[in-house]
Amino acid sequence: MIDLTQVITTAITLILACISAFLIPYLKSKLKAEQFDNIIMWVNIAVEAAEMIYTGTGRGEEKKQYVLDFLNSKGFTLNTAEIENLIESAVLQLKQMEK
């Protein structure tokens, strides 16, 4: 009788190696993309809320602080430059939609 243990062990090892090499990095990149889309959605919501709460001119810092506090309450931790760029992008989009 032929012993297939070695063949089965090799096949399982090969399958696990393929999962580690291809599937896990793919899932991680997809998760990061979904997380980024989620952050953008919350930034847009926070910017729109800040625009509605703080009306009038010269209140940009208050609006920005509101957005930062809101994002922190949601658990998003990005560096300051990334957050500022996302906020500016959301504000620009909001201004373009108002035209």
C-alpha positions as a printed Julia matrix, in Angstrom:
99×3 Matrix{Float64}:
   0.0    0.0    0.0
   1.2    3.51  -0.8
   1.68   5.97   2.08
   0.09   9.32   1.1
   0.96  11.1    4.34
   3.96  12.86   2.83
   1.97  13.98  -0.24
  -0.9   15.31   1.92
   1.51  17.1    4.26
   3.27  18.73   1.32
  -0.05  19.79  -0.24
  -1.26  21.33   3.03
   2.05  23.15   3.43
   1.79  24.5   -0.11
  -1.79  25.67   0.45
  -0.84  27.43   3.69
   2.14  29.08   1.99
  -0.12  30.39  -0.8
  -2.59  31.75   1.76
   0.21  33.49   3.63
   1.8   34.88   0.49
  -1.28  36.08  -1.39
  -4.54  36.05   0.53
  -3.44  37.71   3.77
  -1.72  40.72   2.09
  -4.75  41.11  -0.2
  -7.13  41.18   2.75
  -4.91  43.65   4.62
  -4.79  46.04   1.66
  -8.55  45.76   1.17
  -9.14  46.45   4.85
  -6.89  49.52   4.74
  -8.76  50.83   1.7
 -12.1   50.32   3.46
 -10.75  52.01   6.59
  -9.58  54.97   4.51
 -12.98  55.25   2.83
 -14.55  55.14   6.28
 -12.29  57.95   7.51
 -13.15  60.08   4.48
 -16.85  59.53   5.1
 -16.54  60.66   8.75
 -14.41  63.67   7.78
 -17.1   64.75   5.31
 -19.81  64.34   7.93
 -17.82  66.29  10.52
 -17.02  69.11   8.08
 -20.66  69.44   7.06
 -21.73  69.46  10.72
 -19.11  72.08  11.6
 -20.28  74.27   8.72
 -23.83  74.08  10.04
 -22.94  74.62  13.71
 -20.42  77.44  13.32
 -21.97  79.92  10.92
 -20.35  83.18   9.94
 -16.93  84.19   8.78
 -13.68  83.93  10.7
 -14.62  80.74  12.56
 -12.32  78.38  10.7
 -10.29  77.37  13.73
 -13.44  76.52  15.69
 -14.69  74.42  12.79
 -11.36  72.66  12.44
 -11.22  71.92  16.17
 -14.75  70.53  16.04
 -13.76  68.18  13.2
 -10.61  67.06  15.02
 -12.54  66.4   18.23
 -15.2   64.52  16.3
 -12.63  62.3   14.57
 -10.86  61.64  17.86
 -14.19  60.6   19.41
 -14.56  58.07  16.59
 -11.11  56.66  17.36
  -9.28  57.84  14.26
  -5.63  58.56  14.88
  -3.86  60.09  11.91
  -1.02  62.54  11.9
  -1.89  66.21  11.75
  -0.9   66.71   8.11
  -3.08  63.82   6.92
  -6.09  65.05   8.87
  -5.63  68.64   7.68
  -5.41  67.5    4.07
  -8.57  65.43   4.42
 -10.39  68.34   6.07
  -9.3   70.78   3.36
 -10.41  68.33   0.68
 -13.81  67.92   2.33
 -14.24  71.69   2.67
 -13.34  72.19  -0.99
 -15.86  69.56  -2.06
 -18.52  71.15   0.12
 -17.84  74.62  -1.35
 -18.01  73.23  -4.9
 -21.36  71.56  -4.16
 -22.74  74.88  -2.88
 -22.07  76.65  -6.2
